[in-house]
Amino acid sequence: MAIHSSAEIHSSAVVEPGAVIGPDCRIGPFALIGPEVRLAAGVEVKSHAVVTGQTEIGEGTVVFPFAVLGEVPQDLKFKGETTRLVIGARNRIREHVTMNTGTAGGGGVTRVGDDGLFMAGCHVAHDCQIGDRVILVNGSAVAGHCVIEDDVIVGGMSGIHQWVRIGRGAIIGAVTMVTADVIPHGLVQGPRGSLDGLNLVGLKRRGVDKAEIAALRDLYMVLSEGNFRETARRLADEGADSNYVREVLDFILGPSDRSFLTPR
């Protein structure tokens, strides 16, 4: 066990031998830190939280009470193999959040990027790849093997089906079931989610140029008229001046096990 001298650990917390606790970490009452856990500088694990398994947490991340990070996957194919959970820096992981390690069949690592907000009761399943600045709102659940790119917002009580990809900057409305891939900057809503336009509010908040937004609007209209992949392949062959348009086309033409959510 390696505990930095500047770390603050409550007397009732359990830090198992083998854990690595970095400088300025704080571990609250009745928290449990497993023997293979590594906490970077400034991580705070509040009271009654559990961090176990082969879990790494980046600097400045705060884990709130009753969160459980690094437990084994909720997957019947899991046979006890050694897998990992890697969480980046400056995340806010709120009460009752669960994040599981990976599986051998899914690459063995669940990854969470930097600067995310994971609100109370949300779930990140095995082998997910979560980008930077992602927000999962209360009670949302991301099933195994999903890819959630940077700057995505998933609304409260929403569910993301396994193997789904959600492109950068997309937004998912509350109480939505997402069963297919979502293009970057897309807007998805409805009980059985469908593509309902672009995340224009998010684009404007990030200061995207008006010409780029206009190009994305034109692309959306063209995509809405036919098969996503066939249309994207044709447009990619023709070339595109907009970086945002090229991003969407590359996403559509990338590898996937799912179809795409299409407009209503």
Phi, psi and chi 1 to 4 in degrees:
 res  aa     phi    psi   chi1   chi2   chi3   chi4
   1 MET       -  131.2 -178.7  162.7   57.1      -
   2 ALA  -121.6  107.9      -      -      -      -
   3 ILE  -117.2  121.0  -59.8  177.2      -      -
   4 HIS   -65.1  145.7 -164.5  -84.0      -      -
   5 SER   -63.5  -23.4   58.7      -      -      -
   6 SER   -87.6   -4.8   62.3      -      -      -
   7 ALA   -70.1  144.9      -      -      -      -
   8 GLU  -110.9  117.6  -62.7  179.6   18.6      -
   9 ILE  -124.7  121.2  -59.2  174.7      -      -
  10 HIS   -64.1  148.0 -167.2  -85.1      -      -
  11 SER   -63.3  -24.4   59.2      -      -      -
  12 SER   -91.1   -7.1   65.3      -      -      -
  13 ALA   -71.6  152.9      -      -      -      -
  14 VAL  -113.3  114.9  175.7      -      -      -
  15 VAL  -114.6  109.2  179.4      -      -      -
  16 GLU   -76.0  148.9  -62.3 -169.1   40.2      -
  17 PRO   -55.2  134.5  -24.9   34.5      -      -
  18 GLY   108.1  -22.9      -      -      -      -
  19 ALA   -66.2  149.1      -      -      -      -
  20 VAL  -115.5  118.4  176.6      -      -      -
  21 ILE  -115.7  116.0  -49.4  -61.6      -      -
  22 GLY   -78.4  178.3      -      -      -      -
  23 PRO   -62.7  143.9   19.1  -29.8      -      -
  24 ASP    63.4   16.8  -59.0  -44.9      -      -
  25 CYS   -71.8  152.2  -73.5      -      -      -
  26 ARG  -130.2  128.0  -61.2  176.2   62.2 -170.6
  27 ILE  -123.8  120.1  -59.4  175.4      -      -
  28 GLY   -86.4 -177.9      -      -      -      -
  29 PRO   -59.3  133.7  -19.7   30.0      -      -
  30 PHE    64.4   14.2  -55.7  103.4      -      -
  31 ALA   -72.8  154.5      -      -      -      -
  32 LEU  -123.9  125.2  170.6   63.9      -      -
  33 ILE  -118.0  119.4  -52.4  -62.1      -      -
  34 GLY   -75.1  170.4      -      -      -      -
  35 PRO   -72.5  -16.3   25.9  -34.9      -      -
  36 GLU  -110.6   15.4  -61.7  176.5  -64.9      -
  37 VAL   -85.5  142.8  169.6      -      -      -
  38 ARG  -127.9  118.5  -58.1  177.1   65.7   90.9
  39 LEU  -108.7  124.3  -55.9 -177.4      -      -
  40 ALA   -77.1  179.6      -      -      -      -
  41 ALA   -58.6  137.3      -      -      -      -
  42 GLY    76.0    9.9      -      -      -      -
  43 VAL   -71.6  137.8  170.2      -      -      -
  44 GLU  -117.9  125.2 -178.4  176.4    4.3      -
  45 VAL  -113.2  109.7  179.1      -      -      -
  46 LYS   -78.2  179.2  -67.8  178.4  178.2  -78.1
  47 SER   -58.0  140.1   65.0      -      -      -
  48 HIS    67.1    8.3  -63.8   85.0      -      -
  49 ALA   -79.7  154.2      -      -      -      -
  50 VAL  -123.2  125.8  173.9      -      -      -
  51 VAL  -124.3  117.0 -174.6      -      -      -
  52 THR  -139.7 -173.0 -172.9      -      -      -
  53 GLY    64.8 -170.3      -      -      -      -
  54 GLN   -83.0   83.3  -77.1 -157.1    4.3      -
  55 THR  -118.8  131.3  -62.3      -      -      -
  56 GLU  -115.7  134.4  -57.8  173.4   24.8      -
  57 ILE  -125.3  127.2  -59.4 -177.7      -      -
  58 GLY   -75.7  165.2      -      -      -      -
  59 GLU   -61.2  142.6   64.7  179.5   54.1      -
  60 GLY    78.5    0.1      -      -      -      -
  61 THR   -73.2  142.9  -72.6      -      -      -
  62 VAL  -117.5  127.9  179.9      -      -      -
  63 VAL  -110.5  120.2 -178.0      -      -      -
  64 PHE   -88.8  168.8  -76.9   74.2      -      -
  65 PRO   -55.1  140.2  -29.4   37.5      -      -
  66 PHE    70.9    7.6  -58.0  102.7      -      -
  67 ALA   -69.5  148.6      -      -      -      -
  68 VAL  -128.6  113.1  180.0      -      -      -
  69 LEU  -119.0  131.0  -50.9  179.2      -      -
  70 GLY    91.7    8.6      -      -      -      -
  71 GLU   -72.2  166.5  -95.6  -64.3   -2.0      -
  72 VAL   -67.2  155.6  -62.1      -      -      -
  73 PRO   -62.1  151.1  -20.4   31.5      -      -
  74 GLN   -90.7   66.5  -60.2  175.9   66.4      -
  75 ASP  -142.8  121.7 -175.9  -18.4      -      -
  76 LEU   -66.2  -16.8  -66.2  175.2      -      -
  77 LYS   -78.1  -15.1  -62.1 -173.7  -64.6  -63.3
  78 PHE   -70.1  127.4 -178.5   72.8      -      -
  79 LYS  -118.6   23.9  -58.5  -58.4 -179.2 -174.9
  80 GLY    89.7    9.9      -      -      -      -
  81 GLU   -64.4  158.5   60.4  -93.2   23.6      -
  82 THR   -78.6  117.3  -61.6      -      -      -
  83 THR  -135.8  174.6   55.6      -      -      -
  84 ARG  -133.1  161.5  -59.5  163.8   58.5 -147.7
  85 LEU  -128.4  124.0  169.1   65.0      -      -
  86 VAL  -120.5  117.0  178.6      -      -      -
  87 ILE  -114.1  135.1  -61.4  171.4      -      -
  88 GLY   -80.0 -158.5      -      -      -      -
  89 ALA   -93.1  151.6      -      -      -      -
  90 ARG    59.6   29.5  -61.2  175.1  -57.4  -80.8
  91 ASN   -81.5  154.9  -70.9  -73.0      -      -
  92 ARG  -117.1  109.5  -63.4  -64.2  177.4  -94.4
  93 ILE  -111.0  104.5  -59.2  173.3      -      -
  94 ARG   -85.0 -174.8  -64.1  -57.0  -55.3 -112.4
  95 GLU   -58.8  136.7  -63.6   83.6   -4.4      -
  96 HIS    66.1   15.5  -61.9  -80.3      -      -
  97 VAL   -71.0  142.0  168.6      -      -      -
  98 THR  -123.2  136.1   53.7      -      -      -
  99 MET  -135.6  124.2  -63.0 -178.5  178.7      -
 100 ASN  -101.4  156.7  -64.4  154.1      -      -
 101 THR   -70.8  173.9   57.5      -      -      -
 102 GLY   -82.0 -172.8      -      -      -      -
 103 THR  -127.3  158.0   64.3      -      -      -
 104 ALA   -60.4  -38.4      -      -      -      -
 105 GLY   -72.6  -13.4      -      -      -      -
 106 GLY  -112.5   13.7      -      -      -      -
 107 GLY   103.2  -14.3      -      -      -      -
 108 GLY    85.5   -3.5      -      -      -      -
 109 VAL  -135.9  128.0 -177.6      -      -      -
 110 THR   -94.7  129.0  -56.2      -      -      -
 111 ARG  -122.8  138.7  -67.1 -172.0 -174.0  -84.2
 112 VAL  -127.2  131.4  174.5      -      -      -
 113 GLY   -77.0 -151.7      -      -      -      -
 114 ASP  -101.3  156.3  -59.8  -25.2      -      -
 115 ASP    61.2   31.0  -60.0  -59.1      -      -
 116 GLY   -88.9  161.1      -      -      -      -
 117 LEU  -124.8  116.3  172.7   57.2      -      -
 118 PHE  -115.0  101.2  -59.7   88.7      -      -
 119 MET   -76.6  171.3  -64.4 -171.1 -170.5      -
 120 ALA   -54.3  132.4      -      -      -      -
 121 GLY    80.6    5.3      -      -      -      -
 122 CYS   -84.1  164.4   69.3      -      -      -
 123 HIS  -134.6  134.0  173.8   62.8      -      -
 124 VAL  -117.8  114.6  176.1      -      -      -
 125 ALA   -85.5  179.8      -      -      -      -
 126 HIS   -58.9  140.2   58.9   87.5      -      -
 127 ASP    67.9   10.3  -54.8  -61.6      -      -
 128 CYS   -69.7  150.3  -75.5      -      -      -
 129 GLN  -121.4  105.7  -51.0  -63.4  -52.3      -
 130 ILE  -107.3  130.4  -50.6  -66.9      -      -
 131 GLY   -81.6 -162.1      -      -      -      -
 132 ASP   -86.7  150.8  -62.4  -22.0      -      -
 133 ARG    57.3   32.7  -61.1  174.3  -59.8  -80.1
 134 VAL   -84.7  141.5  167.7      -      -      -
 135 ILE  -120.0  120.3  -61.1  174.6      -      -
 136 LEU  -107.8  117.0  -60.1 -173.4      -      -
 137 VAL   -82.0  164.3 -179.5      -      -      -
 138 ASN   -45.0  128.9  -54.6   71.5      -      -
 139 GLY    77.6    4.2      -      -      -      -
 140 SER   -79.4  153.9   56.4      -      -      -
 141 ALA  -136.5  131.0      -      -      -      -
 142 VAL  -111.9  115.9 -177.2      -      -      -
 143 ALA   -76.1  176.3      -      -      -      -
 144 GLY   -62.0  148.2      -      -      -      -
 145 HIS    70.7   11.5  -50.1  -78.6      -      -
 146 CYS   -77.1  153.9  -71.6      -      -      -
 147 VAL  -118.5  118.1  175.6      -      -      -
 148 ILE  -114.9  110.2  -48.6  -66.2      -      -
 149 GLU   -78.4  178.9  -65.4 -173.0   -9.0      -
 150 ASP   -58.3  148.4  -63.0  -13.3      -      -
 151 ASP    64.8   25.1  -59.8  -56.8      -      -
 152 VAL   -88.1  143.5  167.0      -      -      -
 153 ILE  -119.5  126.8  -61.2  173.9      -      -
 154 VAL  -111.6  120.2  178.0      -      -      -
 155 GLY   -69.3  164.4      -      -      -      -
 156 GLY   -60.8  142.2      -      -      -      -
 157 MET    62.2   23.4  -56.7  -60.9  -68.5      -
 158 SER   -94.1  154.8  -66.3      -      -      -
 159 GLY  -125.2  133.6      -      -      -      -
 160 ILE  -108.8  119.6  -46.1  -59.8      -      -
 161 HIS   -65.1  151.1 -165.8  -78.2      -      -
 162 GLN   -58.0  146.9   59.5  -99.0   34.7      -
 163 TRP    72.6    3.5  -61.1  102.1      -      -
 164 VAL   -75.3  144.3  159.4      -      -      -
 165 ARG  -109.6  135.3  -61.7  179.9  -57.2  149.8
 166 ILE  -120.0  118.3  -60.6 -177.8      -      -
 167 GLY   -72.4  162.2      -      -      -      -
 168 ARG   -52.5  135.2 -178.0  172.1   74.8   97.1
 169 GLY    76.3    5.7      -      -      -      -
 170 ALA   -75.9  160.3      -      -      -      -
 171 ILE  -133.1  135.0 -174.9  167.5      -      -
 172 ILE  -111.7  125.2  -49.1  -60.2      -      -
 173 GLY   -68.3  167.1      -      -      -      -
 174 ALA   -67.0  151.6      -      -      -      -
 175 VAL    52.7   51.0 -162.2      -      -      -
 176 THR  -122.4  136.7  -63.5      -      -      -
 177 MET  -101.7  120.3 -179.6   63.0 -161.0      -
 178 VAL  -106.7  114.1 -179.9      -      -      -
 179 THR  -112.2    1.1   58.5      -      -      -
 180 ALA  -146.6  168.8      -      -      -      -
 181 ASP   -63.2  149.5  -70.2   -6.1      -      -
 182 VAL  -119.0  125.3  178.4      -      -      -
 183 ILE   -64.0  153.4   60.5  171.7      -      -
 184 PRO   -54.3  139.1  -27.6   35.9      -      -
 185 HIS    67.7   14.8  -45.4  -67.4      -      -
 186 GLY   -78.8  158.0      -      -      -      -
 187 LEU  -115.7  121.1  165.2   63.4      -      -
 188 VAL  -122.8  134.8  172.0      -      -      -
 189 GLN  -157.7  168.7   56.7 -173.3  -12.4      -
 190 GLY   107.8  149.5      -      -      -      -
 191 PRO   -52.8  -43.5  -25.5   34.5      -      -
 192 ARG  -109.8   96.0 -157.9   69.0  178.4  178.6
 193 GLY   -52.3  138.3      -      -      -      -
 194 SER  -136.5  156.6   60.2      -      -      -
 195 LEU   -71.6  127.1 -167.7   61.4      -      -
 196 ASP  -127.7   35.0 -158.5   18.9      -      -
 197 GLY   116.3 -157.5      -      -      -      -
 198 LEU  -112.3  156.7  -62.4  171.2      -      -
 199 ASN   -81.9   71.4 -177.5   14.2      -      -
 200 LEU   -64.8  -36.6  -62.8  173.9      -      -
 201 VAL   -61.8  -45.9  171.6      -      -      -
 202 GLY   -62.9  -40.8      -      -      -      -
 203 LEU   -62.1  -43.9  -70.7  164.1      -      -
 204 LYS   -68.2  -38.7  -69.3  171.9 -177.7  176.1
 205 ARG   -63.1  -33.2  -77.1  177.1  176.8  170.8
 206 ARG   -85.0    4.2  -70.5 -167.3  -67.0  -85.2
 207 GLY    73.5   28.2      -      -      -      -
 208 VAL   -68.3  137.3  176.3      -      -      -
 209 ASP   -58.3  143.2 -174.0   79.5      -      -
 210 LYS   -59.7  -34.9  -70.0 -177.6  178.8  179.1
 211 ALA   -65.6  -36.6      -      -      -      -
 212 GLU   -67.1  -40.6  -68.1  -81.9   15.5      -
 213 ILE   -64.5  -41.2  -65.9  176.0      -      -
 214 ALA   -62.7  -39.8      -      -      -      -
 215 ALA   -64.4  -39.4      -      -      -      -
 216 LEU   -64.8  -39.1  -81.5  174.2      -      -
 217 ARG   -62.1  -43.7  -81.6  177.2  153.3  163.3
 218 ASP   -62.2  -42.4  -68.4  -18.3      -      -
 219 LEU   -61.4  -43.8  173.5   64.7      -      -
 220 TYR   -59.4  -41.5 -179.6   80.8      -      -
 221 MET   -63.9  -41.2  -65.4  -59.2  -65.4      -
 222 VAL   -67.6  -44.1  174.0      -      -      -
 223 LEU   -61.7  -33.5  -71.7  171.9      -      -
 224 SER   -67.4  -15.1  -58.8      -      -      -
 225 GLU   -91.4   -8.0  -64.6  170.3   -2.8      -
 226 GLY  -159.3 -164.9      -      -      -      -
 227 ASN   -67.2  127.9  179.5  -79.3      -      -
 228 PHE   -57.3  -51.1  -93.9   32.3      -      -
 229 ARG   -68.3  -42.7  -76.3 -163.3  173.1   91.0
 230 GLU   -63.0  -44.5  -69.2  177.4    3.6      -
 231 THR   -65.1  -43.3  -56.2      -      -      -
 232 ALA   -62.8  -40.2      -      -      -      -
 233 ARG   -63.5  -41.6 -168.6  171.0  -66.3  108.6
 234 ARG   -64.8  -45.0  173.6  175.1   59.8   81.0
 235 LEU   -66.4  -37.1  -66.5  173.2      -      -
 236 ALA   -64.8  -39.3      -      -      -      -
 237 ASP   -65.0  -32.9  -70.0  -18.4      -      -
 238 GLU   -75.9  -21.7  -66.5  173.5   -2.7      -
 239 GLY    88.5  152.8      -      -      -      -
 240 ALA  -140.4  137.3      -      -      -      -
 241 ASP   -81.4  -24.4  -64.9  -30.8      -      -
 242 SER   -86.9  130.0  164.2      -      -      -
 243 ASN   -62.9  -36.6  -69.6  -29.0      -      -
 244 TYR   -70.0  -37.8  -77.8   79.0      -      -
 245 VAL   -64.9  -43.9  168.3      -      -      -
 246 ARG   -62.0  -37.2  -75.1 -163.6  -64.2  -88.4
 247 GLU   -59.7  -45.3  176.2 -172.4   14.3      -
 248 VAL   -65.9  -43.0  175.4      -      -      -
 249 LEU   -63.5  -43.6  -63.4  178.1      -      -
 250 ASP   -61.6  -39.1  -71.4  -15.4      -      -
 251 PHE   -63.4  -46.7 -177.0   89.6      -      -
 252 ILE   -62.7  -37.7  -66.8  171.9      -      -
 253 LEU   -86.8   -2.0  -63.6  174.3      -      -
 254 GLY   -76.7  168.5      -      -      -      -
 255 PRO   -66.0  139.7   23.9  -32.6      -      -
 256 SER  -159.8  150.2  176.8      -      -      -
 257 ASP   -99.0    3.5  -67.6  -62.2      -      -
 258 ARG  -122.9  165.1  -49.0  -63.5  -59.1  177.3
 259 SER   -82.5 -168.3   58.4      -      -      -
 260 PHE  -114.5  143.4  -76.2   89.3      -      -
 261 LEU   -66.2  134.3  -71.6 -175.6      -      -
 262 THR  -116.9  164.2   54.1      -      -      -
 263 PRO   -60.9  157.1  -23.9   35.2      -      -
 264 ARG   -59.1      -  -63.5  176.2 -173.3  -85.0
